Amino acid sequence: MQTAPAISVVIPVLNEARSINALIAHLRSLAPVDAVEIVVVDGDPAGSTVRAISHPLVVTAVADRGRASQMNRGAAIASGAVLLFLHADTFLPRSAFALIRETMRDGRFLAGCFDLGIDTDRTIFRITERYVALRTRLTRIPFGDQAIFVRRDYFERIGGYRDIPIMEDVDLMRRIRQRGDTICVIPAKVMTSARRWEKEGVLYTTLRNWMLQLLYFVGVSPQRLARFYR
């Protein structure tokens, strides 16, 4: 009988047909096929992204659009003891899986993340990276683009992601903190695309994100925040 992979990478996607195979190839270059499971969950009812996958041995599914529902669906069909939730435009550091296994062997930690790196040479993004690193260490509440990982049994025990349209990653991490459990911040950078900032403007995107975070923490509902975000 085949042994279940220690880590399942759950990737929520929407309209990522052009880039999904590059991400899968990157993940396969970091670990053997039998060591890491890849689960791709498409928010497009037609499954346009999962139909574009050319790599074998990738678990695919279609779910209601929205990262929370897509990631919960991926977690439900994953077989790994550790769940790594990865955005489709984010690449892991070379030693990512070894670092996750080492962290999960430490009984103090039930979840973790990486530092944020942004794939651009523009100096302003180095400031953003430093701010995120400081914020994460002070609050121990990372965001989804930092490649959040969590023990599968613990994720199920606390109810997974809440089905909310925005801030599902912050909500999950906040619940973990409120329970008094420990989140590890690994001092190695993932590399995420700068496309969102470059498309919408660095200053606008940064200020909007800060405002959304502030409003969420003072109690504004994710449903109202989603309307503002759009």
Secondary structure, DSSP 8 states (H G I E B T S, - for coil): -----SEEEEEEESS-TTTHHHHHHHHHHHS-TTTEEEEEEESSTT-TTGGG--SSS-EEEE--SSHHHHHHHHHHH---SEEEE--TTEE--TTHHHHHHHHHHSTTEEEEEEEEEEES--HHHHHHHHHHHHHHHHH----GGG--EEEHHHHHHTTSS---SS-HHHHHHHHHHHTT-EEEEEEEEEEEESHHHHHH-HHHHHHHHHHHHHHHHTT--HHHHHHHH-
